Amino acid sequence: FYKLEVPKHVAFIVDGNGRWAIKQGESSGLSIDRTYGHTVGANVTVNIVKRTFALGVDYVTLFLFSTENWTRPKPEIENILGLLNKYLFECANYFQQDKIELKVIGQKHRLPEYTQRLIESVGYKPSSDTNPAERRQVLCLALSYGGRDDIVESCRAITQIALQNQLQQLKNKSTTSEDYSDSKAFSNINIDQSLFSQHTQLGKLGIPDPDLIIRTSGEFRLSNFLLWNSAYSEFEAVSCNWPEFTPDMAEDIILRFHDRKRRFGGISSTI
């Protein structure tokens, strides 16, 4: 692994597959479907992931399919999910040999049952006697994921804790429901940023916030990706579309992370 400091968690917003395919068709005079871009892009994704982990990054998150992407034409959705199945199956040996855990954030229940079973089976599973302090590498796939949905679900989870707390108080004391208001249910819970983060989808998996987010296609927006968790992430927008993105380009960005000054709203001691 590189001795140069690398980010602990790198997230990629995979963008521009369809536009790249259309551009290829326009330049060649051929009729090229958007799905071709996803096919080329899927192969690029595997190479990017392998290089990123080889650099010593512990967590890699790929924003592959958003909650809004369900509005796309059915054939395109089927193509994307089919490619996901294909490459998960083909990467099973890599996951096991390199001890890469596989996690998913998003509405996993909306994915086809076969895809759900594949996700559960192909990733590396640490044994029960594995030292918790042992270094782990995790590939996290954002599938049917939306940042706003993530925040709403976190609020619901904390509210549920408060309601359970209220019920427990009623059971343990002679307090009546009339003199134990909803506000008292929340008063016994220290709701702060740390608690909220623990109930985001990354937090529930024990995955830290991304240090670096890389987006292709030249767009400068998050597109509803990790809205809470990206508050202090460094951001890099790459002008090329995803199928043109190379492992060398990814490595250059990741290694340049060492030069960034992260102050988290404070003042650097060198200033």
N, C-alpha and C positions, 0 to 999 in steps of 0.2 A: 504493500500500500504506500501511497505517497506520504512523505513526511510533511509536505506543505499542508497547511490547514485547509480542510475542505468542509463545506456545509454538512451538517448532520442529516438534514432532510431537504431533498430537492424535489420540487413538484413541476410537472410539465403540463401545460395546456396544449393538448394536441390539436392543432388547427390548420386548416387549409388543404386537406386531402382532396375534397371535391373541386375546389377552385383550381388546384394544380392540374387535375385531370382535364377540366374544361380548357385551361390554357394550352395544355399539350395538344388537344384536339384542334384548337384554333390555329396553332402554329404549324401543324402538320397537314391540315386540311382533311383530317379524318374525323369520324364521329366517335368520340371517346366518352364513355359514360362516367359519371361521378364515382361509381363503385370501383373503377380501376384505380382511382386515387387512394381509396381506402385499402385496396389490396397492396399497393406499393408502400403505403404508409405503415401498414401492419408490420411488414418486414423491417422497415426503418426502426420501428418502436423496439423490437427485440434487440437490435444492435445498440440502440441508445441506452436501454436499461442495463445491458451487460457491461458497457463501458462505464456507466455511472457507478455501478456497484464496484467495479474493478478499481475505481479511483479512491475507494474507501468510504463512500457515502453509505450511511446506515439505513436510511429510509428513502424510498422513491415512490412518489405518487403520480399516477397518470390520470388526467381528466379525459376520459375516453367517450363518455356518453352522458349527456345532461338530461334532466327531467324534461327540458324543452325539446330535446331531440326526438321524442316520441311523435312529434307532429310531422316529421319527415315522411316521405313516401314509404310505404310498407316494404317494397323491394330493397330500398337502401338500408332500412333498419335490419332486415333479414341478412343482408350482406355483411353489415358490421358485426352482428351477433355471431354469424357463421365464422367470420375471421377470428373473432375472439375465441370461440371454441377450438378452432384449428390450432391456433398458436399456444393456447393454454395446454392442450394435449401434447404438442410438440416440445414444449419447454419443461415438461414434467421432470425429465431427467436432470436438466440444468438446475431446477429448483432444489431437487434432492441432493445433488452432488455439491452445490455451493451453499446449501442450507439457507435457502431463500424462503422466508415465510410469505404466504399470500393472504392478503386481507382485502376487504371490499367495504367502501362507504357508498351510501346511496340506497335506493329502494330495491334491495336485492330481490324482494318478493315479486317484483314485476318482470324479472328476467325469466326466460324459459327454464323449466325444471332441469333439463339436461345441463344447461349452463351453470345453474346453482350447484348441482352435484359435482360438476367438474371443478368448480372453484373450491369446494370443500375437500376434494381428494388429491389435487396435484401439488399443492404447496407443501413445503417442509414443515413437519410438526415436531417441535422440541419434545424430548422425553420428559417425563414427570420428575426425573432426578437431575435435570439440567440446572446448572447454577444460574439463578435469576440475574446475577451480575455479569454473566457471560455476554459478550458482544453478539448482537443479533442484526440481521439484515432483513428488511421487510419491503415487499412490493405491495403497494396499496393501489387498487383500481377504483376510480370513481366512476360508478356505473349507475345510470338513472339517478344522478346526484344533482342536488341544487343547494346552494349555500343558504338561501332564505328558508328552504324547507328544513335544513339542518338546525337553524336557529329556532324555528318554531318547535321542532321536536325537543330541543333542549329545554325550552320553556315548559313544555308539557311534562317532561320528566321531573323537573324541579317542582312543578305544581303538584304532581302526584306524590312526591315525597312529603310535601307540606300537608296534603290531605291525609296521608297515612299517619303523619305525626299527630294531626288533630284527632283522628280516631283513637290512636294509642293513648293520648291524654285523657280522652273521655272514658276509656276503659279503666285506666289506672287511678283516676280520681272520681270524686263524686260530682264532677262538673257536668252541668247540663248543656245541651246543645245551644240553649238560648244565651247562656252567659259565656260561651266560648266561641268567639267570632272567627271568621276566616282570617282576619288580620292577625289574630293571636297564633294561628297555625303557622304563619310565616315568620312570626317574631322569634320563634325558637330555632330558626335556621339562619345561619350566616351566609346569605346569598351574596357572593362576591364574584369577581372575574375568575378566580381559581375554580370555584364550584361550577360556574357556567361552562368553563373550558372542559372540565371533567365529563360533562354530559353532551358535548359535541360528539360527532361520530368518530373523529380522530381521537378525542380524549378517552372515549370508552374503549378504544383499542390500545391505549397506552402509547400512541404515536404523537410525538411533539409537533408543534406548529412548524410549517415549512420555513427554512431559513432563506431559501431562494426559489422563486417561481420563474420558470422560463416559458415564454409563449412564442409560438411561431406565427407566421402570416402577417407580421407587421402591425398587429392590433395592440392597442394600449388599454386593454380593459380586462377585468377578471371574469366577466360573463357568468356571474352567479357561482363562482368557484371559491370555496373556503372563505366566505366573507368575514367570519369571526376570526378564524385562525390565521389569516394573512395580514393582520393589522400591522405587524412590523417585518413582514417578509421583504427581502430585496427582490426587485423585479427586473427582468431582462426581456425585452421585446426583440425578436429576431425577424428580419424582413422577409426571409424565405418561407415558403410553405413547408409543411411537415415532411412531405416526401423528399424534399431537397435538403433537409436538415441531416447533418452527418455526426457520427460519434466524435470526430475531431473538433467540430464546432461546439458540441456540448462540453467536451473536456476543457476547451479554452475558456468558456464562460464559468465553469465550475472552479477552475484553478484561479481565475481572476477574482473570485469571491474573497480570497485572502487579502486583497487590497481594499476592500470595502470597510468603511468605518461605521460601525453600528452603534448608535448612541441611545436608541430607544427613548428619545425625547429628552435625554440628559445632555451633559456637556462633556466632551472628550477631555481626558486629563492632559492631552498634548496641546490643547488650544490655550 
